[in-house]
Amino acid sequence: MLKSNLGHTMLDNKIKSVAELSRKVDISRETLRKIYNGQRLETVSFEIVVKLCDFFKCQIKDIIEYIPDETQEIV
């Protein structure tokens, strides 16, 4: 499962809204809104994640975090 940490990272960096972030990083509001809300994270391009990491000077896990599904059996 993927979890969005974008909201926490925005808060830590005093970015007040998705619209403000969109203007600063030149990524569409709709794309950022999906990441912020944790929607369809598996479809987010690596390029966008890297752009956000560069802007925030952070690690990938500060944007999107992988949480293993403990109920899924490894075969």
C-alpha positions as a Markdown table, in Angstrom:
| # | Residue | x | y | z |
|---|---|---|---|---|
| 1 | Met | 0.0 | 0.0 | 0.0 |
| 2 | Leu | 1.2 | 3.5 | -0.7 |
| 3 | Lys | 0.5 | 6.4 | 1.7 |
| 4 | Ser | 0.9 | 10.1 | 0.9 |
| 5 | Asn | 3.0 | 12.2 | 3.3 |
| 6 | Leu | 2.7 | 15.3 | 1.1 |
| 7 | Gly | 0.4 | 17.1 | 3.5 |
| 8 | His | 2.9 | 16.7 | 6.4 |
| 9 | Thr | 5.8 | 17.8 | 4.2 |
| 10 | Met | 3.8 | 20.9 | 3.0 |
| 11 | Leu | 3.0 | 21.8 | 6.6 |
| 12 | Asp | 6.6 | 21.4 | 7.7 |
| 13 | Asn | 7.6 | 23.7 | 4.9 |
| 14 | Lys | 4.9 | 26.3 | 5.5 |
| 15 | Ile | 3.1 | 25.6 | 2.2 |
| 16 | Lys | -0.5 | 26.4 | 2.9 |
| 17 | Ser | -2.3 | 24.9 | -0.1 |
| 18 | Val | -2.1 | 22.7 | -3.1 |
| 19 | Ala | -2.6 | 25.7 | -5.3 |
| 20 | Glu | 0.4 | 27.5 | -3.7 |
| 21 | Leu | 2.6 | 24.4 | -4.2 |
| 22 | Ser | 1.3 | 24.0 | -7.8 |
| 23 | Arg | 2.5 | 27.6 | -8.6 |
| 24 | Lys | 5.9 | 27.0 | -7.0 |
| 25 | Val | 6.7 | 23.6 | -8.6 |
| 26 | Asp | 4.9 | 23.9 | -11.9 |
| 27 | Ile | 2.9 | 20.7 | -11.3 |
| 28 | Ser | -0.9 | 20.8 | -12.0 |
| 29 | Arg | -3.2 | 21.3 | -9.0 |
| 30 | Glu | -5.1 | 18.2 | -10.0 |
| 31 | Thr | -2.0 | 16.0 | -9.9 |
| 32 | Leu | -0.9 | 17.4 | -6.6 |
| 33 | Arg | -4.4 | 17.1 | -5.2 |
| 34 | Lys | -4.4 | 13.4 | -6.0 |
| 35 | Ile | -1.1 | 12.9 | -4.3 |
| 36 | Tyr | -2.2 | 15.0 | -1.3 |
| 37 | Asn | -5.4 | 12.9 | -0.9 |
| 38 | Gly | -3.6 | 9.6 | -1.5 |
| 39 | Gln | -5.6 | 8.9 | -4.7 |
| 40 | Arg | -4.1 | 6.6 | -7.3 |
| 41 | Leu | -0.6 | 7.0 | -5.9 |
| 42 | Glu | 0.6 | 4.0 | -7.9 |
| 43 | Thr | 0.1 | 6.0 | -11.1 |
| 44 | Val | 2.2 | 9.0 | -10.0 |
| 45 | Ser | 5.2 | 9.4 | -12.2 |
| 46 | Phe | 8.7 | 9.2 | -10.7 |
| 47 | Glu | 9.5 | 12.5 | -12.4 |
| 48 | Ile | 6.9 | 14.3 | -10.3 |
| 49 | Val | 8.0 | 12.7 | -7.1 |
| 50 | Val | 11.6 | 13.7 | -7.9 |
| 51 | Lys | 10.5 | 17.3 | -8.7 |
| 52 | Leu | 8.7 | 17.5 | -5.3 |
| 53 | Cys | 11.8 | 16.0 | -3.5 |
| 54 | Asp | 14.0 | 18.6 | -5.2 |
| 55 | Phe | 11.7 | 21.4 | -4.2 |
| 56 | Phe | 11.3 | 20.3 | -0.5 |
| 57 | Lys | 14.9 | 19.0 | -0.3 |
| 58 | Cys | 13.5 | 15.7 | 1.1 |
| 59 | Gln | 13.5 | 12.0 | 0.7 |
| 60 | Ile | 10.9 | 10.1 | -1.4 |
| 61 | Lys | 9.3 | 8.7 | 1.8 |
| 62 | Asp | 8.5 | 12.3 | 2.7 |
| 63 | Ile | 6.2 | 12.5 | -0.3 |
| 64 | Ile | 5.0 | 8.9 | -0.8 |
| 65 | Glu | 5.6 | 6.0 | 1.6 |
| 66 | Tyr | 5.4 | 2.3 | 1.0 |
| 67 | Ile | 3.6 | 0.3 | 3.7 |
| 68 | Pro | 3.8 | -3.5 | 3.3 |
| 69 | Asp | 0.5 | -5.3 | 3.4 |
| 70 | Glu | 1.0 | -7.7 | 6.3 |
| 71 | Thr | -2.0 | -9.8 | 5.4 |
| 72 | Gln | -0.6 | -10.7 | 2.0 |
| 73 | Glu | 1.3 | -14.0 | 2.0 |
| 74 | Ile | 4.7 | -14.1 | 0.2 |
| 75 | Val | 4.8 | -17.0 | -2.3 |
